[in-house]
Amino acid sequence: MSGTNRLFVAVWPPPDVLAVVNDLPRPDEPGVRWEPPGLAHVTVRFIGDAEPEVIVGALREAPLPPATAVLGPCVSRLGRSVLCVPVAGLDELAGRVDAVLVGRGVAPIDRTFAGHLTLARLRDRAACGLAGHRVRAEFCVAEVAVVRSILDPRGVAPRRYETLATIPVGD
């Protein structure tokens, strides 16, 4: 493997859903680093270093089930360091993607899928006043994307994502 492909499978929300998420307040609070709006996605499966052609080929060969993503009902924390909008309705899709990729030699995941859209990263157990804020949106998932994460020059955090391929679901 190349060592440079930091890949994941994602669902990109449509513009009307992104508008709901982007309209959430983003107060300036200590220890809270807001994610740039252009990076908003739901990770269906993190892969890491892999050959993109293998991942794309495997997913194109497998029928992926239809899904409806339901955001909400409230902004919440995921673990100690992530502020997010929970996303329900993608479990079957995520399970199928995982089964296909594990069948092609990608290492299995050691945790249960927790659909979410990350809003902010929290340092030092920071509190964030947005937690508990009500949010509701939903959309039919038409496709998943194989995405490469491109780190900032210091290698600290993703600064942009590159969609390498999209694969239809429910066909």
C-alpha positions as a Markdown table, in Angstrom:
| # | Residue | x | y | z |
|---|---|---|---|---|
| 1 | Met | 0.0 | 0.0 | 0.0 |
| 2 | Ser | 1.1 | 3.5 | -0.6 |
| 3 | Gly | 0.9 | 4.9 | 2.9 |
| 4 | Thr | -0.7 | 8.1 | 1.7 |
| 5 | Asn | -4.3 | 7.0 | 1.3 |
| 6 | Arg | -6.4 | 7.9 | 4.3 |
| 7 | Leu | -9.7 | 6.7 | 3.0 |
| 8 | Phe | -13.3 | 6.4 | 4.3 |
| 9 | Val | -16.7 | 5.8 | 3.0 |
| 10 | Ala | -19.1 | 8.7 | 3.6 |
| 11 | Val | -22.6 | 10.0 | 3.0 |
| 12 | Trp | -22.6 | 13.7 | 1.9 |
| 13 | Pro | -25.8 | 15.4 | 3.1 |
| 14 | Pro | -27.7 | 17.4 | 0.4 |
| 15 | Pro | -27.7 | 21.2 | 0.4 |
| 16 | Asp | -31.0 | 21.6 | 2.2 |
| 17 | Val | -29.8 | 19.4 | 5.1 |
| 18 | Leu | -26.4 | 21.2 | 5.2 |
| 19 | Ala | -28.3 | 24.5 | 5.5 |
| 20 | Val | -30.0 | 23.2 | 8.6 |
| 21 | Val | -26.7 | 22.1 | 10.1 |
| 22 | Asn | -24.9 | 25.3 | 9.0 |
| 23 | Asp | -27.7 | 27.4 | 10.7 |
| 24 | Leu | -26.8 | 26.0 | 14.1 |
| 25 | Pro | -25.1 | 28.6 | 16.3 |
| 26 | Arg | -21.4 | 28.2 | 16.7 |
| 27 | Pro | -20.5 | 30.2 | 19.8 |
| 28 | Asp | -16.8 | 31.1 | 20.4 |
| 29 | Glu | -16.1 | 28.9 | 23.5 |
| 30 | Pro | -12.8 | 27.9 | 25.1 |
| 31 | Gly | -11.6 | 24.4 | 24.0 |
| 32 | Val | -14.2 | 24.2 | 21.1 |
| 33 | Arg | -12.8 | 23.9 | 17.6 |
| 34 | Trp | -15.7 | 24.0 | 15.1 |
| 35 | Glu | -15.4 | 21.9 | 12.0 |
| 36 | Pro | -15.5 | 23.9 | 8.7 |
| 37 | Pro | -19.0 | 23.6 | 7.1 |
| 38 | Gly | -17.6 | 22.3 | 3.8 |
| 39 | Leu | -16.4 | 19.1 | 5.6 |
| 40 | Ala | -19.8 | 18.0 | 6.9 |
| 41 | His | -20.4 | 14.3 | 6.2 |
| 42 | Val | -21.5 | 11.1 | 7.9 |
| 43 | Thr | -18.7 | 8.5 | 8.0 |
| 44 | Val | -20.2 | 5.1 | 7.1 |
| 45 | Arg | -16.9 | 3.3 | 7.4 |
| 46 | Phe | -13.3 | 4.5 | 8.1 |
| 47 | Ile | -10.8 | 2.5 | 6.1 |
| 48 | Gly | -7.4 | 4.1 | 6.6 |
| 49 | Asp | -4.6 | 3.2 | 4.2 |
| 50 | Ala | -5.8 | 1.2 | 1.2 |
| 51 | Glu | -5.7 | 1.2 | -2.5 |
| 52 | Pro | -8.7 | 3.2 | -3.7 |
| 53 | Glu | -9.3 | 1.0 | -6.8 |
| 54 | Val | -9.8 | -2.0 | -4.6 |
| 55 | Ile | -12.3 | -0.2 | -2.3 |
| 56 | Val | -14.2 | 1.3 | -5.2 |
| 57 | Gly | -14.3 | -2.0 | -7.1 |
| 58 | Ala | -15.6 | -4.0 | -4.1 |
| 59 | Leu | -18.4 | -1.5 | -3.4 |
| 60 | Arg | -19.4 | -1.3 | -7.0 |
| 61 | Glu | -19.8 | -5.1 | -7.1 |
| 62 | Ala | -22.0 | -5.3 | -4.0 |
| 63 | Pro | -25.6 | -4.2 | -3.9 |
| 64 | Leu | -26.0 | -1.6 | -1.2 |
| 65 | Pro | -29.3 | -1.3 | 0.6 |
| 66 | Pro | -31.4 | 1.9 | 0.4 |
| 67 | Ala | -31.3 | 4.2 | 3.5 |
| 68 | Thr | -32.9 | 7.3 | 4.9 |
| 69 | Ala | -30.7 | 9.4 | 7.2 |
| 70 | Val | -32.4 | 11.0 | 10.1 |
| 71 | Leu | -30.6 | 13.8 | 11.9 |
| 72 | Gly | -31.4 | 14.6 | 15.5 |
| 73 | Pro | -33.2 | 15.0 | 17.7 |
| 74 | Cys | -30.5 | 17.0 | 19.6 |
| 75 | Val | -26.9 | 18.0 | 19.3 |
| 76 | Ser | -25.0 | 15.7 | 21.6 |
| 77 | Arg | -21.5 | 14.5 | 22.6 |
| 78 | Leu | -19.9 | 11.4 | 21.3 |
| 79 | Gly | -17.3 | 10.4 | 23.7 |
| 80 | Arg | -15.2 | 13.1 | 25.4 |
| 81 | Ser | -14.1 | 15.1 | 22.4 |
| 82 | Val | -16.8 | 15.2 | 19.7 |
| 83 | Leu | -19.8 | 17.4 | 19.5 |
| 84 | Cys | -22.2 | 16.1 | 16.9 |
| 85 | Val | -25.7 | 15.6 | 15.4 |
| 86 | Pro | -26.7 | 12.0 | 15.8 |
| 87 | Val | -27.7 | 10.3 | 12.5 |
| 88 | Ala | -30.0 | 7.3 | 12.5 |
| 89 | Gly | -31.1 | 5.1 | 9.7 |
| 90 | Leu | -27.7 | 4.1 | 8.3 |
| 91 | Asp | -27.0 | 1.0 | 10.3 |
| 92 | Glu | -27.9 | -1.5 | 7.6 |
| 93 | Leu | -26.0 | 0.4 | 5.0 |
| 94 | Ala | -22.9 | 0.6 | 7.3 |
| 95 | Gly | -23.1 | -3.1 | 8.1 |
| 96 | Arg | -23.2 | -4.0 | 4.4 |
| 97 | Val | -20.3 | -1.7 | 3.5 |
| 98 | Asp | -18.3 | -3.2 | 6.4 |
| 99 | Ala | -19.1 | -6.8 | 5.3 |
| 100 | Val | -18.0 | -6.1 | 1.7 |
| 101 | Leu | -14.8 | -4.4 | 2.8 |
| 102 | Val | -13.8 | -7.0 | 5.4 |
| 103 | Gly | -14.4 | -9.6 | 2.7 |
| 104 | Arg | -11.8 | -7.8 | 0.6 |
| 105 | Gly | -9.2 | -7.8 | 3.3 |
| 106 | Val | -9.9 | -4.5 | 5.1 |
| 107 | Ala | -9.5 | -4.9 | 8.9 |
| 108 | Pro | -12.7 | -5.3 | 10.8 |
| 109 | Ile | -14.0 | -2.5 | 13.0 |
| 110 | Asp | -14.0 | -3.2 | 16.7 |
| 111 | Arg | -16.9 | -0.9 | 17.7 |
| 112 | Thr | -20.6 | -0.5 | 16.9 |
| 113 | Phe | -21.5 | 2.0 | 14.2 |
| 114 | Ala | -22.6 | 5.3 | 15.6 |
| 115 | Gly | -23.9 | 7.5 | 12.8 |
| 116 | His | -23.2 | 11.2 | 13.4 |
| 117 | Leu | -22.2 | 14.4 | 11.7 |
| 118 | Thr | -19.3 | 16.1 | 13.6 |
| 119 | Leu | -19.8 | 19.7 | 14.5 |
| 120 | Ala | -16.8 | 20.4 | 16.7 |
| 121 | Arg | -13.8 | 18.8 | 18.5 |
| 122 | Leu | -13.6 | 19.5 | 22.2 |
| 123 | Arg | -10.3 | 19.8 | 24.0 |
| 124 | Asp | -9.7 | 19.2 | 27.7 |
| 125 | Arg | -13.3 | 18.0 | 28.3 |
| 126 | Ala | -14.6 | 21.4 | 27.2 |
| 127 | Ala | -18.3 | 22.2 | 27.6 |
| 128 | Cys | -20.3 | 23.5 | 24.7 |
| 129 | Gly | -23.5 | 25.4 | 25.0 |
| 130 | Leu | -24.8 | 23.9 | 21.8 |
| 131 | Ala | -25.2 | 20.5 | 23.3 |
| 132 | Gly | -28.9 | 19.7 | 23.7 |
| 133 | His | -29.9 | 22.1 | 20.9 |
| 134 | Arg | -32.8 | 20.6 | 18.9 |
| 135 | Val | -32.2 | 19.7 | 15.3 |
| 136 | Arg | -34.2 | 17.7 | 12.8 |
| 137 | Ala | -33.6 | 16.8 | 9.2 |
| 138 | Glu | -33.7 | 13.8 | 7.0 |
| 139 | Phe | -32.8 | 12.7 | 3.5 |
| 140 | Cys | -32.8 | 9.7 | 1.3 |
| 141 | Val | -29.3 | 8.4 | 0.7 |
| 142 | Ala | -28.7 | 8.1 | -3.1 |
| 143 | Glu | -25.1 | 7.2 | -2.9 |
| 144 | Val | -22.0 | 6.6 | -0.8 |
| 145 | Ala | -18.7 | 8.2 | -1.6 |
| 146 | Val | -15.2 | 6.8 | -1.3 |
| 147 | Val | -13.2 | 9.8 | 0.1 |
| 148 | Arg | -9.6 | 10.6 | 0.7 |
| 149 | Ser | -8.8 | 12.8 | 3.7 |
| 150 | Ile | -6.1 | 15.4 | 3.0 |
| 151 | Leu | -4.3 | 16.6 | 6.1 |
| 152 | Asp | -3.1 | 20.1 | 6.7 |
| 153 | Pro | 0.7 | 20.6 | 6.2 |
| 154 | Arg | 1.3 | 19.8 | 9.9 |
| 155 | Gly | -0.6 | 16.5 | 9.5 |
| 156 | Val | -2.8 | 17.4 | 12.4 |
| 157 | Ala | -6.4 | 17.6 | 11.0 |
| 158 | Pro | -8.2 | 17.1 | 7.7 |
| 159 | Arg | -8.3 | 20.4 | 5.8 |
| 160 | Arg | -10.1 | 19.0 | 2.8 |
| 161 | Tyr | -11.7 | 15.9 | 1.4 |
| 162 | Glu | -11.4 | 14.5 | -2.1 |
| 163 | Thr | -14.3 | 12.3 | -3.3 |
| 164 | Leu | -12.6 | 9.6 | -5.4 |
| 165 | Ala | -15.8 | 7.8 | -6.5 |
| 166 | Thr | -19.5 | 7.6 | -5.7 |
| 167 | Ile | -21.5 | 4.3 | -5.6 |
| 168 | Pro | -25.3 | 4.3 | -5.9 |
| 169 | Val | -27.3 | 2.7 | -3.1 |
| 170 | Gly | -30.6 | 0.9 | -3.4 |
| 171 | Asp | -30.2 | -0.1 | -7.1 |
